[in-house]
C-alpha cells in the first residue's frame, strides 16, 4: 500500500470554507463532495443554514456541486433534495466508480474537478483512483455511523504514516 494514494492535495477546515474564487485559482470548475460528515453531519440529515448559504454561493458563481456518496439513493435524495443538489449514490468509494459516473454524467473534465471528503480511506483514495484532485476536510461531528468506525481505525494508521513522512496535516481556511 502506497501512502501517497491516501494523501490529499489540500487540507481545509470545512467544505463551507471553499469559495468559487479559491477553487478557480486551482483550475477547479466543479466540486464533487461526500455527504456524511462532510456536507452534513451523519446524524443530522437536514443540513444547516450554513450549508444552504454555501450551496447558494456556489450556484451563483456557476460552480457545479455534485454529492458522491456511498449511501443508498433514498438516503442521499432525502438529504439533498431540499437543496436541489445533484448526486451519485452507491458510489463504491474507495473505488472510482461514483466519481467517474459523476464526471461522465455531467461532462466534467478530470483536471477541472475536485473530490471533497472527510475520510482518507474512501474519499481521498477514490479521488486518486479517478485521477482527480482531492480536498480533505475535518469531519463535521466527532462521532461516526457504525459502518465508518472500521475505516477510521485503519485511517489512523495511514494518517500516522503520512504525517511521519510529510509532517502533520495543517487545516487551512481555503485552498
C-alpha positions in Angstrom: 0.0 0.0 0.0 1.5 3.3 -1.1 0.6 6.1 1.4 0.7 8.6 -1.5 -2.7 7.1 -2.6 -4.2 8.5 0.6 -2.5 11.8 0.7 -4.9 14.7 -0.1 -3.9 17.6 -2.4 -5.4 20.1 0.0 -6.4 20.1 3.7 -9.2 22.5 4.6 -11.2 23.0 7.8 -14.6 22.6 6.2 -16.3 22.3 2.9 -18.0 25.6 3.7 -14.6 27.3 3.6 -14.2 26.6 -0.1 -15.0 29.6 -2.3 -15.5 29.7 -6.0 -12.6 32.1 -6.4 -10.2 29.9 -4.4 -11.3 26.8 -6.4 -10.9 28.6 -9.7 -7.4 29.7 -8.8 -6.5 26.0 -8.8 -8.3 25.3 -12.1 -11.3 23.7 -10.4 -14.7 24.2 -12.2 -16.8 21.6 -10.4 -16.9 20.1 -6.9 -17.7 16.5 -6.0 -18.5 16.2 -2.3 -19.0 13.4 0.1 -22.3 13.6 2.1 -21.9 12.3 5.7 -19.7 14.3 8.0 -18.5 16.4 5.0 -21.6 18.2 3.7 -24.0 17.3 6.6 -23.5 15.7 10.0 -24.3 12.0 9.5 -26.7 12.1 12.4 -28.4 15.4 11.3 -29.6 14.7 7.8 -31.5 18.0 7.4 -28.3 20.2 6.9 -27.8 23.7 8.2 -28.4 27.3 7.1 -24.6 27.4 6.6 -24.9 24.6 4.0 -27.7 26.5 2.2 -25.6 29.6 2.1 -22.5 27.7 0.7 -24.6 25.9 -1.9 -26.2 29.2 -2.9 -22.8 30.9 -3.3 -21.6 28.0 -5.5 -24.7 28.2 -7.6 -24.5 32.0 -8.1 -20.8 31.5 -9.2 -21.8 28.8 -11.7 -19.7 26.2 -9.7 -21.5 22.9 -10.0 -21.7 20.7 -6.8 -22.5 17.0 -7.1 -22.7 14.8 -4.0 -20.9 11.5 -4.4 -21.9 9.2 -1.6 -21.8 5.5 -0.7 -25.2 5.8 0.8 -28.4 4.5 -0.7 -30.3 6.5 -3.3 -33.2 7.1 -0.8 -30.8 8.3 1.9 -28.9 10.7 -0.3 -32.1 12.0 -2.0 -33.7 12.7 1.3 -30.6 14.6 2.5 -30.1 16.8 -0.6 -33.4 17.2 -2.4 -34.4 20.4 -0.5 -31.1 21.9 -1.6 -31.6 21.0 -5.3 -28.2 19.3 -5.5 -27.4 16.5 -8.0 -25.9 13.3 -6.6 -24.5 9.9 -7.3 -25.4 7.3 -4.7 -23.9 3.9 -4.1 -20.6 5.4 -5.2 -18.5 2.4 -4.0 -15.7 4.6 -2.7 -12.7 3.9 -2.3 -13.2 2.8 -5.9 -13.6 5.4 -8.6 -17.0 4.3 -9.8 -19.1 7.1 -8.3 -16.6 9.8 -9.3 -16.3 8.5 -12.8 -20.1 8.3 -13.0 -20.4 12.0 -12.0 -17.6 13.1 -14.4 -19.2 11.3 -17.3 -22.8 12.2 -16.5 -22.1 16.0 -16.2 -19.3 16.2 -18.8 -16.7 17.4 -16.4 -13.0 17.3 -17.3 -10.9 15.3 -14.8 -8.4 18.1 -14.4 -11.1 20.6 -13.5 -12.8 18.5 -10.8 -12.1 18.0 -7.1 -13.4 15.5 -4.6 -14.0 16.8 -1.1 -14.4 14.4 1.8 -13.6 13.7 5.4 -12.0 10.3 5.0 -8.6 9.3 3.6 -9.7 5.7 3.2 -12.7 6.4 1.0 -12.9 9.9 -0.4 -9.2 10.7 -0.9 -8.4 7.2 -2.1 -11.3 7.3 -4.7 -10.1 10.7 -5.9 -6.6 9.2 -6.5 -8.0 6.2 -8.3 -10.1 8.5 -10.5 -7.1 10.8 -11.3 -8.6 13.9 -9.8 -7.6 16.4 -7.1 -8.7 15.9 -3.6 -9.5 18.0 -0.5 -9.6 16.5 3.0 -11.9 18.3 5.5 -12.4 17.8 9.2 -15.5 15.6 10.0 -18.4 17.8 10.9 -19.1 15.8 14.1 -16.8 13.6 16.2 -18.9 10.5 16.1 -19.4 8.3 13.1 -22.0 5.9 11.8 -21.2 2.3 12.8 -20.0 1.4 9.3 -17.5 4.2 9.3 -15.8 3.3 12.6 -13.9 0.4 11.0 -12.5 2.8 8.3 -11.5 5.3 11.0 -9.3 2.7 12.8 -7.5 1.9 9.6 -7.3 5.6 8.7 -5.5 6.4 11.9 -2.6 4.1 10.9 -2.4 5.5 7.4 -2.6 9.1 8.8 0.4 8.4 11.1 2.4 7.1 8.1 1.6 10.2 6.0 2.5 12.5 8.9 5.7 10.6 9.6 6.8 11.2 6.0 5.3 14.6 5.2 4.6 16.3 8.5 1.4 17.0 10.3 -1.8 17.9 8.4 -2.5 21.6 8.8 -6.1 22.5 8.2 -6.5 25.8 6.4 -9.4 28.1 5.7 -9.0 27.9 1.9 -7.1 26.0 -0.7 
